Amino acid sequence: MKTNGGKVWLVGAGPGDPDLLTCKALRLLEEADVVLHDDLVSKEILALIPRATRKQSVGKRCGKKNIQQEEINALLVSFAKFGLKVVRLKSGDPMIFGRAGEEMEAMRRAGVDFEVVPGVTSALGAAASAKISLTHRQAASAVAFLTSHQAKTAKEADWQAWVRARATLVIYMPGYEYAQIAGRLMEADMDSQTPCAVVSRATSKDEQILRTTLDQLPAASRMAAPTLLFVGEAVGIGQTTQPAADLEWLAAQYELAREVAPAWSIAGLSGINPRLAPQDGANLGHHHISFRAQEYSGD
């Protein structure tokens, strides 16, 4: 970490799983003099900070503020002016609902050098964990990130624009105002059967996922914070898909793969994955395809 004087790094900690922390973020945590972190940063990630490093929580939970934003700004400026290497560690990505804009403005005014290190935002971490594709050629051509406050106060025209855009809505900090959110969307002509998902404590060992529809959302059970709410047709795609039993379809996939990778052979692929090999005598050219399991020990 090279700097002539003090410097501040606004670092994204990701959604909670320490394996999703970036290499740069980890290096900065190991080299920092001071780490000011949000309450939502996981214990596993905080455990990566050296014991000798000064750590202080500057976040809030359930609307209860331990410290005012102006005080956080003052700490960042003061520590940097003393020549310290300061990491402002934020849950998810610093630039998504993380008040990074206010902190960057304070440091610009104070003449403090700073840098932003992106992280996996909670929406993307939760979507990946729940296997939800936020965009889909057949269902969603846009994604909108909202906060609960925006979701409850947005004008009807805003809702209609999102519905017309076929956007997948990701609502941060939805609380338990599901009825109000669902009502607004249905008033904007969103189908009552639109798929929804609530993801609690995404990517952590305590993660929970609840799937429902827009009309049933108000009855959704309360889940532990932090939560994210996903709404849109893309949310439901693939959730009921079963493994294909149609050999014609499977054979067509093989033929397509052979066209785009002609140098590959089934024999070669079975060498990569020794669990599967083409059954002797299989006639793939006539859409007869089957596999036999080979003995395999260990993953």
C-alpha positions as a Python dict, from the first residue, in 0.01 Angstrom:
ca = {
    (1, 'M'): (0, 0, 0),
    (2, 'K'): (195, 299, -125),
    (3, 'T'): (102, 652, -22),
    (4, 'N'): (311, 954, 75),
    (5, 'G'): (64, 1056, 344),
    (6, 'G'): (-266, 937, 473),
    (7, 'K'): (-521, 790, 237),
    (8, 'V'): (-870, 643, 253),
    (9, 'W'): (-992, 338, 63),
    (10, 'L'): (-1368, 286, 31),
    (11, 'V'): (-1377, -92, 11),
    (12, 'G'): (-1664, -325, -76),
    (13, 'A'): (-1680, -628, 154),
    (14, 'G'): (-1931, -813, -62),
    (15, 'P'): (-2253, -972, 63),
    (16, 'G'): (-2099, -1173, 348),
    (17, 'D'): (-1916, -1480, 220),
    (18, 'P'): (-1543, -1412, 272),
    (19, 'D'): (-1466, -1611, -45),
    (20, 'L'): (-1635, -1329, -240),
    (21, 'L'): (-1397, -1065, -103),
    (22, 'T'): (-1168, -935, -378),
    (23, 'C'): (-793, -994, -362),
    (24, 'K'): (-734, -619, -346),
    (25, 'A'): (-980, -577, -60),
    (26, 'L'): (-805, -849, 140),
    (27, 'R'): (-464, -693, 81),
    (28, 'L'): (-588, -353, 196),
    (29, 'L'): (-740, -501, 512),
    (30, 'E'): (-408, -667, 593),
    (31, 'E'): (-213, -341, 548),
    (32, 'A'): (-452, -82, 695),
    (33, 'D'): (-383, 116, 1011),
    (34, 'V'): (-754, 177, 1075),
    (35, 'V'): (-1069, -3, 956),
    (36, 'L'): (-1406, 170, 995),
    (37, 'H'): (-1669, -89, 909),
    (38, 'D'): (-2043, -125, 867),
    (39, 'D'): (-2238, -342, 1110),
    (40, 'L'): (-2346, -565, 821),
    (41, 'V'): (-1991, -674, 739),
    (42, 'S'): (-1973, -1041, 836),
    (43, 'K'): (-1776, -1169, 1135),
    (44, 'E'): (-1580, -1396, 903),
    (45, 'I'): (-1453, -1098, 706),
    (46, 'L'): (-1377, -893, 1017),
    (47, 'A'): (-1171, -1187, 1142),
    (48, 'L'): (-934, -1134, 849),
    (49, 'I'): (-825, -797, 988),
    (50, 'P'): (-498, -818, 1188),
    (51, 'R'): (-546, -786, 1563),
    (52, 'A'): (-311, -489, 1581),
    (53, 'T'): (-530, -288, 1343),
    (54, 'R'): (-770, -41, 1501),
    (55, 'K'): (-1128, -145, 1417),
    (56, 'Q'): (-1443, 53, 1479),
    (57, 'S'): (-1803, -12, 1383),
    (58, 'V'): (-1964, 295, 1228),
    (59, 'G'): (-2280, 133, 1091),
    (60, 'K'): (-2642, 110, 1190),
    (61, 'R'): (-2890, -173, 1228),
    (62, 'C'): (-3269, -160, 1210),
    (63, 'G'): (-3261, 219, 1179),
    (64, 'K'): (-3060, 267, 1502),
    (65, 'K'): (-2755, 481, 1437),
    (66, 'N'): (-2446, 433, 1648),
    (67, 'I'): (-2286, 735, 1483),
    (68, 'Q'): (-2395, 1016, 1252),
    (69, 'Q'): (-2273, 1033, 893),
    (70, 'E'): (-2105, 1367, 963),
    (71, 'E'): (-1905, 1201, 1241),
    (72, 'I'): (-1795, 922, 1007),
    (73, 'N'): (-1681, 1182, 756),
    (74, 'A'): (-1483, 1358, 1029),
    (75, 'L'): (-1311, 1034, 1134),
    (76, 'L'): (-1207, 955, 778),
    (77, 'V'): (-1063, 1301, 724),
    (78, 'S'): (-889, 1317, 1062),
    (79, 'F'): (-725, 973, 1041),
    (80, 'A'): (-603, 1043, 688),
    (81, 'K'): (-466, 1384, 789),
    (82, 'F'): (-263, 1210, 1060),
    (83, 'G'): (-98, 1008, 783),
    (84, 'L'): (-282, 681, 847),
    (85, 'K'): (-396, 423, 594),
    (86, 'V'): (-772, 404, 642),
    (87, 'V'): (-1011, 142, 507),
    (88, 'R'): (-1379, 233, 511),
    (89, 'L'): (-1525, -118, 483),
    (90, 'K'): (-1879, -130, 347),
    (91, 'S'): (-2116, -421, 300),
    (92, 'G'): (-2171, -512, -65),
    (93, 'D'): (-2039, -248, -302),
    (94, 'P'): (-1953, 101, -172),
    (95, 'M'): (-2132, 277, -458),
    (96, 'I'): (-2469, 102, -417),
    (97, 'F'): (-2672, 252, -128),
    (98, 'G'): (-2354, 283, 76),
    (99, 'R'): (-2339, 662, 122),
    (100, 'A'): (-2009, 663, -62),
    (101, 'G'): (-2108, 985, -238),
    (102, 'E'): (-2129, 1177, 89),
    (103, 'E'): (-1796, 1043, 213),
    (104, 'M'): (-1619, 1113, -117),
    (105, 'E'): (-1750, 1470, -113),
    (106, 'A'): (-1617, 1523, 242),
    (107, 'M'): (-1273, 1395, 144),
    (108, 'R'): (-1265, 1611, -169),
    (109, 'R'): (-1343, 1918, 40),
    (110, 'A'): (-1070, 1825, 291),
    (111, 'G'): (-813, 1749, 20),
    (112, 'V'): (-779, 1387, 131),
    (113, 'D'): (-657, 1129, -119),
    (114, 'F'): (-899, 837, -158),
    (115, 'E'): (-973, 538, -378),
    (116, 'V'): (-1278, 317, -432),
    (117, 'V'): (-1243, -62, -436),
    (118, 'P'): (-1559, -225, -572),
    (119, 'G'): (-1719, -529, -413),
    (120, 'V'): (-1988, -780, -505),
    (121, 'T'): (-2308, -589, -437),
    (122, 'S'): (-2565, -770, -226),
    (123, 'A'): (-2814, -788, -512),
    (124, 'L'): (-2571, -981, -729),
    (125, 'G'): (-2454, -1203, -445),
    (126, 'A'): (-2811, -1290, -346),
    (127, 'A'): (-2917, -1346, -707),
    (128, 'A'): (-2625, -1580, -767),
    (129, 'S'): (-2689, -1773, -448),
    (130, 'A'): (-3060, -1808, -531),
    (131, 'K'): (-2977, -1889, -896),
    (132, 'I'): (-3183, -1596, -1026),
    (133, 'S'): (-3076, -1443, -1356),
    (134, 'L'): (-3163, -1076, -1324),
    (135, 'T'): (-3186, -1035, -1702),
    (136, 'H'): (-3327, -1279, -1954),
    (137, 'R'): (-3386, -1238, -2325),
    (138, 'Q'): (-3741, -1366, -2289),
    (139, 'A'): (-3839, -1197, -1965),
    (140, 'A'): (-3627, -901, -1851),
    (141, 'S'): (-3437, -640, -2048),
    (142, 'A'): (-3360, -411, -1753),
    (143, 'V'): (-3275, -421, -1382),
    (144, 'A'): (-3368, -158, -1125),
    (145, 'F'): (-3207, -130, -780),
    (146, 'L'): (-3437, 41, -527),
    (147, 'T'): (-3448, 99, -154),
    (148, 'S'): (-3755, 30, 53),
    (149, 'H'): (-3815, 404, 88),
    (150, 'Q'): (-3814, 448, -289),
    (151, 'A'): (-4038, 145, -333),
    (152, 'K'): (-4301, 278, -92),
    (153, 'T'): (-4302, 641, -208),
    (154, 'A'): (-4238, 623, -584),
    (155, 'K'): (-4507, 778, -799),
    (156, 'E'): (-4741, 551, -991),
    (157, 'A'): (-4581, 664, -1318),
    (158, 'D'): (-4245, 529, -1197),
    (159, 'W'): (-4394, 187, -1131),
    (160, 'Q'): (-4561, 181, -1471),
    (161, 'A'): (-4232, 267, -1640),
    (162, 'W'): (-4057, -26, -1470),
    (163, 'V'): (-4341, -263, -1556),
    (164, 'R'): (-4336, -151, -1921),
    (165, 'A'): (-3956, -192, -1929),
    (166, 'R'): (-3993, -555, -1816),
    (167, 'A'): (-3743, -472, -1545),
    (168, 'T'): (-3640, -706, -1268),
    (169, 'L'): (-3678, -507, -947),
    (170, 'V'): (-3430, -558, -664),
    (171, 'I'): (-3547, -384, -349),
    (172, 'Y'): (-3287, -332, -79),
    (173, 'M'): (-3393, -312, 285),
    (174, 'P'): (-3759, -393, 214),
    (175, 'G'): (-3844, -438, 582),
    (176, 'Y'): (-4182, -605, 609),
    (177, 'E'): (-4378, -358, 396),
    (178, 'Y'): (-4461, -630, 143),
    (179, 'A'): (-4831, -542, 116),
    (180, 'Q'): (-4759, -180, 26),
    (181, 'I'): (-4497, -275, -232),
    (182, 'A'): (-4718, -543, -388),
    (183, 'G'): (-5015, -306, -399),
    (184, 'R'): (-4818, -38, -581),
    (185, 'L'): (-4693, -282, -841),
    (186, 'M'): (-5034, -436, -909),
    (187, 'E'): (-5182, -87, -939),
    (188, 'A'): (-4920, -30, -1209),
    (189, 'D'): (-5057, -333, -1399),
    (190, 'M'): (-4796, -585, -1298),
    (191, 'D'): (-4945, -934, -1315),
    (192, 'S'): (-5046, -1067, -973),
    (193, 'Q'): (-4872, -1397, -1055),
    (194, 'T'): (-4535, -1229, -1114),
    (195, 'P'): (-4264, -1433, -938),
    (196, 'C'): (-4098, -1288, -627),
    (197, 'A'): (-3818, -1400, -399),
    (198, 'V'): (-3702, -1279, -60),
    (199, 'V'): (-3340, -1360, 24),
    (200, 'S'): (-3228, -1330, 385),
    (201, 'R'): (-2860, -1304, 486),
    (202, 'A'): (-2742, -1382, 136),
    (203, 'T'): (-2431, -1601, 88),
    (204, 'S'): (-2397, -1665, 463),
    (205, 'K'): (-2443, -1997, 642),
    (206, 'D'): (-2775, -1858, 770),
    (207, 'E'): (-2908, -1773, 424),
    (208, 'Q'): (-3280, -1831, 363),
    (209, 'I'): (-3473, -1802, 37),
    (210, 'L'): (-3851, -1764, 12),
    (211, 'R'): (-4019, -1786, -329),
    (212, 'T'): (-4369, -1661, -386),
    (213, 'T'): (-4584, -1453, -624),
    (214, 'L'): (-4680, -1088, -611),
    (215, 'D'): (-5033, -1152, -485),
    (216, 'Q'): (-4902, -1379, -210),
    (217, 'L'): (-4614, -1151, -111),
    (218, 'P'): (-4807, -973, 169),
    (219, 'A'): (-4843, -1308, 347),
    (220, 'A'): (-4471, -1387, 327),
    (221, 'S'): (-4313, -1486, 656),
    (222, 'R'): (-4075, -1246, 825),
    (223, 'M'): (-3712, -1334, 771),
    (224, 'A'): (-3398, -1218, 948),
    (225, 'A'): (-3238, -896, 824),
    (226, 'P'): (-3068, -806, 602),
    (227, 'T'): (-3305, -907, 325),
    (228, 'L'): (-3351, -829, -42),
    (229, 'L'): (-3671, -856, -242),
    (230, 'F'): (-3664, -963, -608),
    (231, 'V'): (-3969, -907, -830),
    (232, 'G'): (-4006, -987, -1200),
    (233, 'E'): (-4071, -1257, -1455),
    (234, 'A'): (-3700, -1344, -1467),
    (235, 'V'): (-3713, -1437, -1098),
    (236, 'G'): (-3922, -1745, -1172),
    (237, 'I'): (-3749, -1870, -1485),
    (238, 'G'): (-3601, -2215, -1444),
    (239, 'Q'): (-3731, -2267, -1092),
    (240, 'T'): (-3963, -2551, -1203),
    (241, 'T'): (-3738, -2694, -1475),
    (242, 'Q'): (-3668, -3065, -1430),
    (243, 'P'): (-3371, -3259, -1573),
    (244, 'A'): (-3444, -3351, -1933),
    (245, 'A'): (-3557, -3707, -1995),
    (246, 'D'): (-3601, -3651, -2369),
    (247, 'L'): (-3318, -3831, -2546),
    (248, 'E'): (-3395, -3646, -2870),
    (249, 'W'): (-3331, -3315, -2691),
    (250, 'L'): (-3013, -3444, -2529),
    (251, 'A'): (-2886, -3575, -2860),
    (252, 'A'): (-2956, -3236, -3023),
    (253, 'Q'): (-2744, -3068, -2754),
    (254, 'Y'): (-2461, -3309, -2830),
    (255, 'E'): (-2484, -3240, -3204),
    (256, 'L'): (-2476, -2864, -3143),
    (257, 'A'): (-2174, -2899, -2914),
    (258, 'R'): (-1996, -3110, -3175),
    (259, 'E'): (-2054, -2837, -3436),
    (260, 'V'): (-1904, -2559, -3227),
    (261, 'A'): (-1621, -2773, -3086),
    (262, 'P'): (-1545, -3025, -3361),
    (263, 'A'): (-1205, -3112, -3218),
    (264, 'W'): (-1361, -3248, -2903),
    (265, 'S'): (-1484, -3604, -2877),
    (266, 'I'): (-1701, -3776, -2625),
    (267, 'A'): (-1403, -3993, -2541),
    (268, 'G'): (-1195, -3683, -2475),
    (269, 'L'): (-1465, -3533, -2256),
    (270, 'S'): (-1495, -3851, -2055),
    (271, 'G'): (-1125, -3820, -1987),
    (272, 'I'): (-1191, -3479, -1831),
    (273, 'N'): (-1480, -3613, -1625),
    (274, 'P'): (-1416, -3982, -1556),
    (275, 'R'): (-1760, -4031, -1405),
    (276, 'L'): (-1921, -4046, -1750),
    (277, 'A'): (-1828, -4211, -2076),
    (278, 'P'): (-2029, -4295, -2389),
    (279, 'Q'): (-2178, -4641, -2376),
    (280, 'D'): (-2017, -4881, -2616),
    (281, 'G'): (-2201, -4892, -2946),
    (282, 'A'): (-2400, -4571, -2886),
    (283, 'N'): (-2515, -4428, -3219),
    (284, 'L'): (-2518, -4055, -3153),
    (285, 'G'): (-2556, -3971, -3519),
    (286, 'H'): (-2904, -4124, -3514),
    (287, 'H'): (-3002, -3961, -3187),
    (288, 'H'): (-2944, -4266, -2970),
    (289, 'I'): (-2748, -4149, -2671),
    (290, 'S'): (-2684, -4304, -2332),
    (291, 'F'): (-2410, -4298, -2076),
    (292, 'R'): (-2264, -4551, -1843),
    (293, 'A'): (-2110, -4460, -1512),
    (294, 'Q'): (-1746, -4540, -1460),
    (295, 'E'): (-1598, -4618, -1126),
    (296, 'Y'): (-1474, -4300, -969),
    (297, 'S'): (-1329, -4236, -627),
    (298, 'G'): (-1306, -3888, -487),
    (299, 'D'): (-1401, -3548, -633),
}
